[in-house]
Amino acid sequence: MKPFPNLIDSLPAFDGPFNARKLTGDKATVLFASYPTGTTIPVHSHETENVGVVTQGTLELIVNGKTSLYQCGDWYHLLPGQEHSAFFPEDTAIIECWFDK
């Protein structure tokens, strides 16, 4: 199943370590990201405050050594500078909002 409609797929590509399309506003960026099974995102942080929702699949988000599972419809929240990593045990799609300071 295709994770996002054609209008989303026509947005500019995100220049980063995963496949995403981006919608940019004055104080925030919205990413429509898809991750194939087995994708691992190493430990990193953002200057932005991030909230996201899983729209397909499963996200294993590791923050402060604790792994939390997020599935379709679940929201997560990351503070600016908060180190985290992620693993995707199945094909997964996420809508994530990055809010500038």
N, C-alpha and C positions, 0 to 999 in steps of 0.2 A: 504494500500500500504506500502510495506517495504521501509524505508527511504534511505537505503544505500545498495550497491551491496555486494555480499559475500566476496570479497577481503577486503573491509573495515571492515566487521563484523569479519574477522579473525585477525584483529589487536588486540594488548593487550587492556584489559579493563582499563578505567580511574578509579582511586580510588578516588571517590568524591561523592557529594550528588545527582548526576543525572547519567543517563545511557549514556555512551559515550565510543568510541574507540579512541585510541590515536596513533599518528604518531609523533615520537620524532626526532628532528634534533639537530645540535650543538647549535643553539641560539634560537630555537623556538619549540613549540609543537602545533600540529594541532589536534583538537578534532572534532570528528564526533558524535554529540549529538542528542538524541531524547528525547522528553518530552511529556508524555501523557496529554490529556486535563485536565486542572485545576491545573497543576503543578505550585507551587509558590517557588521562590528562594528568601530567605530573604536578607536583606541589607548586603552587604559584599564588599570587594575590593580585588584587585590582585596586586602583585608586578610587574606583567608583563603589557605591552601595548597590548591590545586585539583588533582585528578586526574580524568581523564575517559576514556571509551571511546566510539569511534564505533560506532554500531549499524546505521547505514544511511548511504550516501552518502560524501562527502569533505569534510574540513576542511582548509583552508589556514591554518595558524597562523603568524603572523609575530611572532618574538621577537628583539629586538636586531638588527633588520634582516634576519634570516634567515627564509626561508619554508620550513616543513616540511609535507609532505602526510601526512595521517592518513586511512586508509580503514577500512572495517568490520573491527572486531576490534582496531584499534590504540589504544593507551593514550597519553595525554600527561600532563605534569606541569608545573604552574606554581607557583613560590614566592610567598609573600606579597610584595606590592609590585612584582612583576615586570610591567613594561609589556608589553602584547601587543595584537594586533589579529587579526581573523579574516575569512576570506572562504569562502563556501560555493558552489562551482561547480555543485552539483546539490542536489536535495532531500536533506537530511541530518538524522539524529537522533543525539543524544548523551546519554549518562548521565554527569553530572558531579557529583563530590563536593567540597563546600566545607568544609574542616576549620578550625574556629576555632582561634585561638592558644591 
